[in-house]
Amino acid sequence: MSQSATTYDAVIVGGGHNGLVCAAYLAKAGLKVVVLERRGVVGGAAITEEFHPGFRNSVASYTVSLLNPKVIRDLDLAAHGLKIVERKVSNFLPLPDGRYLKTSADRTVDEVAKFSAKDAGRLDGYAAQLDLVADVLRELVLQTPPNVVEGNPLSAIPELIRAGALANRLRKMGLNGQRALLDLFTNSAGDYLDGWFESEPIKAVYGFDGIVGNYASPYTPGSAYVLLHHCFGEVNGKKGMWGHAIGGMGAITLAMAKSAATSGAEIRLDAPVKEILIEKGRAVGAVTESGDVFRGRAVVSNLNPKLLYLGLVDASALPKDFRHHMENWRCGSGTFRMNVALSELPDFKCLPGKTLAEHHTAGIIMAPSLRYMEQAYFDARTHGWSKSPIVEMVISSTLDDTLAPEGKHVASLFCQHVAPALPDGRSWDDHREQVADLMIETVNNYAPNFKASVVARQSLSPLDLERTFGLVGGDIFHGALDLGQIFSARPALGNANYRGPIPGLYMCGSGTHPGGGVTGAPGHNAAREILKDLGSKRRN
């Protein structure tokens, strides 16, 4: 081990987007900050890389909506190069019978009316109820949840105030709003949508948000919350919109890194951490695999809590019940991720044409019904992957011509459901390409020129996502978003305030409130709590 150690106010482990956000806020407050990133590039799962000569794409995370507008403003991301453009239509659902559904702010009603006039008439009511609850979530996203505390009764006072403020906010929703909130937190996405609509296409489009990154049936209780989680974002001030970062998702984290560095944060690449340094019961630094020691008044982890507490912290330093809780922290998204280089745009049976059209810019969902999605989950549980999988395709080059050669395109395939770990001890290394072939065939069923247009592909199984990005079981959220793992229980009751059970150790990743997605909110919130403890050295 290195004999000398560099001392900082804050040592941040992991240069994913939340680690960079936390670093930027702390550095802006005048603290001396270092970020230790194990890979040769910052950004975690939000990066852009060339996967075939001339073709670049967002490798893992792939679309923008949840990135918090306050984070964008505070870090001045636009000045550091970030530009987000909106899809021409939000979603496109091609159907096996030759019909299709498009959704966007100005045409969903007319599109749904093709299938059900009754459903078209209910869209406004559905949206109003969802917006009412989503607005509450938007307020809570940047707040520290009420935290269960033990010991000195005085320490409970701030938590009681926080809980009281939340209760007041909920009372303002009225009884109908509170009922809707309860439904969305406890119900299944399928049951919730069945209560609103009768036609399968609109339920499929909305229901997809309930199984994204969620290894579950759309009829699994609690999946309605996952649907809601994907609805509280915005793009360019427009609620519920989805967009694309010019230059891919890596443009977001590159802008964050520039913002942090401009404020004085130091970012170390190729610096994998092997141990959190603990002295006299307090976290005091991090040790890299090369033996370098970085000491800090605060040690901040951007990792999945499972990786942090089971891999980097000595077991003897943790309370036994907390370590047991981390051993049982539920992870696994059921996600198979692909990037494909295309010689031409998909020519859909239901909407023919290879010339760029608005539906090519959408999130293209290939899963015609909730029952189809449920069967996909059952197949994955039994066989390891869906016989008829769920695929969302985003052709990012239709909105950003910097990603592919002229006349060519790149697409992201976000595929559900696959088992995080295959049954019978089988390895994903032996089945990756077989499943990738199935995903290509699935798209080809809707657009028969697709398979022949694939110039190259990059395939990432859950195991690959774990190896490359630290996504345990391929879990894009750093832990399942169910009732036992959200808000004051994320990542554990008593540790929802971004502070770990070891003094001096903090958490800023997606395993804390408000959870996964490229939001920047956990990094923002953790920085606020750290500054409460350490104090800032200059005024913002």
N, C-alpha and C positions, 0 to 999 in steps of 0.2 A: 504494500500500500504506500502511496505517496506520503512522504514525511510532512510536506507542507499542505496547507489547506487555504483556499480562498474563502473569505467571509462575505456574505451578502445579507441583506434584510430578508429576502425571500428567494428560496430555491424551488423552482417549479419543475416537476418531473413530468415530461411529456409535452411535446409541441403541437398537439392537436389544436383545433380552433379555440376551445375553451381555455386551454393553457395560455395561448397567445393573448386572448382577451383579458384574462386575469393579469398577465404580465404587463400589458399596456396600461391598465388602470393603476396598478401599483407603481409603475415607473412614472406615470403622469403625476402621481402624488409625491414623487421625489424619492421613492425607495430604490435601493440598489438591488436589481433583480437579475437572475440568470435563469434561462430555460434550458433544460437538458433533454434533447431529443435523440432517441436511439437510431433513427434512420438518417439518411443523408439529405433529407428534405423536410421542411416543416409542413404542417397541415393535417397530420393524422390521416383520417379517412376522407378528408376534403382536399384532394390534390388533383392536379391535371398532369398527365404524363403521356408521352408518345409511346404507343403500344405497337405501332407498325410504322415503317418509314413514311413520314408525311401526314400521319393520322394521330391526333391527340384527342384525349377525352378525359372527363372526370372519372377517375378510376373506380371509386367506391360510391360515396354520396354523389348525387347527380343533378339535383334540382333545388331551386330556391323558393322559400316562402316563409319559413319560420325564423329566419335571421332577424333578430330584434331591431326595430328602427332606432331605439335609443343607443344601442351599441354602434350601429352604423354612424349615427351623428357624433357620439362622444369620441369615437376613435377616428373620425373624419376619414372613413374608408373611401369615400368618393375621391377625395384629394390624393389618396394613395393608389388610385387606379381602378377602383371597383365601379362597374357599371352593370346594372341588372335590367334585362329586357323582358317583356311579358310575352307569354304564348299568345298566338292569334286566337286560339280557342283553348279552353282549359283541358278538356278530356275528349277523347274519341273512342267510342266503343263499337268496333266492327262485330257483327253478329253472324253466326254460321248460316242463317237463312237468307243472307244477302241484304238485310236491313242494317241500319247503323243509328247511333245516337251521338250527337255532339253536345257538349255543355259549355256555356260561357255566360257572362253576365247578361247579355242581351238576347240570347236565343234558346236558353234551356226550356222555357215554357213551350215554345212552338215545337221544339224537338220532342219533348216528352208527350205532347198532345198526339203525336203520330202513333203512340202506343196506348195512351189512356188520357182521355179528357179529364177524368176525375183526378188523376195524379197531377196533371198540369195545374189544376186548380188548387192543389194542396202545396205546391212548391213554396209559395210565399210564406205560408204558415210554418212550414218546416224550417225554412231559412231563418225566420224571425226567432223561433225557439232556439235553434242552434246558435244564432248570433248572441242571444241573451246570455246563454251559458258561456259561450266563447269569450264574451266581453269580460266576464268574471275571471276567466283563466288569464286573459291578457293582463289584467290588473295583478294577478297573483304571480305571474311569471317572474317578475323582477323583485319579488318579496321573499324574505326568509320565512319559511313555514314556522308555525308555532312548534316549539321544541319541548319534548318531555324532559324534565330535569329532576334530579335528586339532590339531596343535601340541603344547603342553606335556603330557607324559605324565600329570602329576598331575591334569589336568583330566578324564582318562578314569576316574579312580577312582570318583567318584560314579556314573558311568554303569554301570560294572562291578558296583557294589553293587546298583544298581537292576535290572540284568539278572539278577543272581544271585538276588535276591528273587523275581523273576518265575519263574525256572526252578524254584525251590523250590516255589512255588505250583502250578506245572504238574505237578511230580512227585507232589504230594499227590493229584492227580486220579486217579492210577492209569493203567495202560495203556489201558483201555477209554475212560476220560474223555479222554485225550490223542488217541485215535483220533477220538472224536466232535468234539473241537475242530478237528482237522485237516480233517475232512469239512466242518464248517460254515464254515471259513475259505476253503476251496478249491473245494468242490463247487457245483453249481447247486442252487437251491431245489427244482427239479423232480425231479432225480435223488435228492436227499436224501429228499424226501417219497415218491417212488415206492418207495424202499427200506423204507418203513414201512407204507404204506397201499395198498389196492387200489381204494377207492371214490373217485370224482371229487369229490363235494361237500366232504369234509373236506380233501382236497388243495387245493381251490380256496380255501377259507377261510384255511388256513395259508399257502398259496403267495402269496396277495395281498400279504402282508408282504414277500415277496421282490422285488416289483416296484414297491412304493410309492416314488415319487420316484426310481426306478431305470429309466433308459431302456434296457431290456434284456428279453430273453425270460426266463421263469422257468427255462429250461434253459441260460442263460448261466453258465459257470463263475464262481464268486464270489458269485452271487446268494443263496446260502444264508446268507452273512454278513449281507446286508441283512435277510433274514428274522430272523436272530438279533438284529440291532441293534434291531429293533422289539419284542423280547421281554424286555429287561432292565429295563423300567420297572415302576412300581407306582403305585397310587392309594390314599391313606389307609392305607398300610402293607400293602396286599394286592398281592403280586407278580403281574405280568402283566396287571393290570387296566387298563381304559381308562375315562376319565371326562370330565367337562365342568366348566369353570370358570364359576361363576355370573357373568354379565356378559360371557361370551365370553373369548377368549384375551387380549384387551386388559386384562382384570382382573388377569392375571398380571403383565404388564409395568407396569401402573399401580401395583401393590403393590411391585414392584421399584424403580420410580422413587421412590415415597414412602420406601422404606427407605433408598435412597441419599441422598435429600435430607435425611432426618432425621439422618443421620450427617454431613451437611455438604457432600455433593457438589453441585456446581452443574450444572444441565442447561440447555443453550442449544438452543432450537428454531430452525428456519429458518436453520441455520448450516452450509450445505454446504461441505465442505473441498475445496479445489482442489489443494493441494500439501502434502506433508510437507516441513518445513523441515530442511535438512541443512547443517551447518556443520562443516568440518574432519573429514568422514567420519562424523559422528554426527548422529542424528536429535534435534533440539532443540525441535521445535514443529510446529504446523500453521497453515496460512494459509487463511482462508475465501475464498469467491468475492467477498465484499464487501471483502476486503483486511485484515480483522482478523487479528492475529497472536496466537496462544496458545502461549507457550513452556512447556516442561516438561522435567523431568529424565527422564521417560519419556513416549514417545508410543505409544499403544496402539490398534491397529486392530481393529475389529469387522467389517470388510468381508471379502467373498470375497477370498482372496489375489490372485486375478487382477486384481481392481479396484484393490487396494492397490498392487501392484508394477508394474503396467502403466499405471496411470492417475494415481497420486499421487506416485510416486517417480521422480526423474530417472534415466533409463536409465544415465547415466554413474556413478551412485552404487552401482550393483548389480554384483556379479560376473556376468560374461557367461553362465556356465553356469547360474547361478541364474535369471537373467532368461529364458533359453531354457526352463528347466524350467517357469517360470510361464506362458510362452506356450503350453506344451503341457499345462497343468493341465486335466484333463478335467472339464467341467461339462455339465449338461443333464439335466433330470429327466424330460422327456417328459410334463410335467404341464399340464393345462388345468383351471383352477379357476373354479367358478361358485357364486354365492350366489343363492338364489331365495326370493321371498316367495310364500307359499301361502295360498289361501283355505280349504283343508281338508287333512287328512292323506291320504297315498296309500292307496288301496284296492287291495291286492295280490290278484292272481288266486289265488295259492296260499294266502293267508290273508286272506280278505275282511274288510272292516270299516274304517270311517273314524273310529270312536271310538278314542281313545288306548289303545294296547295296548303290551305290553312290547317287541314287535319294532320298534315305531316309535322306541324309544330306542336301538337298537343301531347299530353300524356296519353299514349295509346294503350288501352287496357284490353287484354285478350283473356276474358273470363266472363262468359255471358250471363251468369246468374249466381246468386248466393249458394244455391245447392251445388253448383259446379265447384265453387270455392271450398265448400264443406267436404266434398268428395276428394278434392286435392289434398286436404289435410289428412283425411282418413288414409288415403293411399300412402302418404309420406310416413305416417305413423307405422304402417304395416310393412311397406316395401323399402322405405328410405327416401323415396322421392315420388312425386305425383305422376301418375300415368298420363294425365292430362293437366299439365301445370298451368299456373297463373303467371302471365307475363305482362309487365308494363314496359313499353318501349318509348324512349324519348330520343328523338333524332336531333341532337343538340346542334348539329351543323346547319340545320334549317334556320336557326336564329343567330348563328355565329359562324361566319365563313372563314374564321381564322383556324378552325380545327381540322380541316381536311383540304386536300388539293381541289382546285377548281373543278366543278362537276361531280365531285365525289362527296361522300358523307360518312359521318360516324354516328353510331347509335348506342345508347345504353339499354341493356335488357336487365330489368330488375325482376327476378323470378322467384315465385313462391309456389309451392311449399316443398322444401327438402328438409330431411332430418338433420339437425345440428351434428349429431353423431349417428352414423349408420348402424342399423341393427346387426347382430351376430358378429360384432367385432370387425366388420369390413372397413376398409380405409377409403376415404374420399380420393386419395391419390390414384386408386385403381378404377374409380368410376366417374371421375370428373368429366372426361371427354364424352363418355356415353351420355351423361345427363346434358352436356352442352349440345350434343347432336339433337336431343329431344327438344330442347328449347328452340333451336333453329327450326326444326320441323313444325313446332307449334305456331311460330310466326308465319311459316310458309303456308300453313293451312288457310290463313286469312289473306296472305299476299303471295301468290304462287311464284313470283320472281325473286323472292327474298333469298332463298338458299343459294341460288346461282349468283346472286349479287355480292355475297360475302367474300371479300378479298382476304381478310384476316380476322382473327378473333382472339380475345383474351378472356379466359374463364377462371372465375374465382369461386371455389366451393366454400362452405362455412369454415372448413379447416384452413383454407388459404387466407380467408379474411382474418382469422385468428392469428395465424403466423405473421402476416404482413402488417396488420393494423392493430393487433391487440384486441380484436372484437371476439370475446370469448363465445365459442359456439356460433360465430358469425353474427353475434348480437349487435345490431346497429345502435341500440339504445343504452348499452352498458348495463343491462338488467331489464327484465320484463316490466312493462307498464301496467301492472295489475294493482288492485286495491291494496294489497299488502306491501307494495313496493313503490308507492307514490307519495308525494307531499311530505307529511311529517314522518313517514316511514321510509323515506329514501335518503340514505341507504339503510337506516335503522332508526327505530324510535330512540330518541335521546341523542341522535347524531344527525339531525336534519338541518343543522345550522352551519354546515360546511366545515365543522370541526370534528376531527376524529376522536376516538377514545384516549389517544395519547396526546398530552399537551404539546403544542407546537406543530402538530400535524393537521393539515387542512386538506379538503377535497374540493376540486373545482370542475370535475368532469360530468359527463352525462349520467353518471350513477347517482347524482344529486338532483334536487329539485331545480327545474321542472322536468328533467329527463332528456331524452334523446332528440335527435334532429340537429341541424346546424343552426342553433339559436344564438349562441354566445351568452345566454342568460346565466347558466351555472358559473361561468367565468366572471361575469359582472357581479353576481351576488356574492361569490366567495371573496372577491377583492374587497367588497364593502365590509364584510365581516373581519377580514384580516386587518384592514385599516383601523377598525374599531379597537383591535387588540394592540396593534403596533403603533398606530398614529401615523399621520403623513408628515413629511418633512418640509412640504411647501403647500401653499394653497393652490387648489385647482383653478 
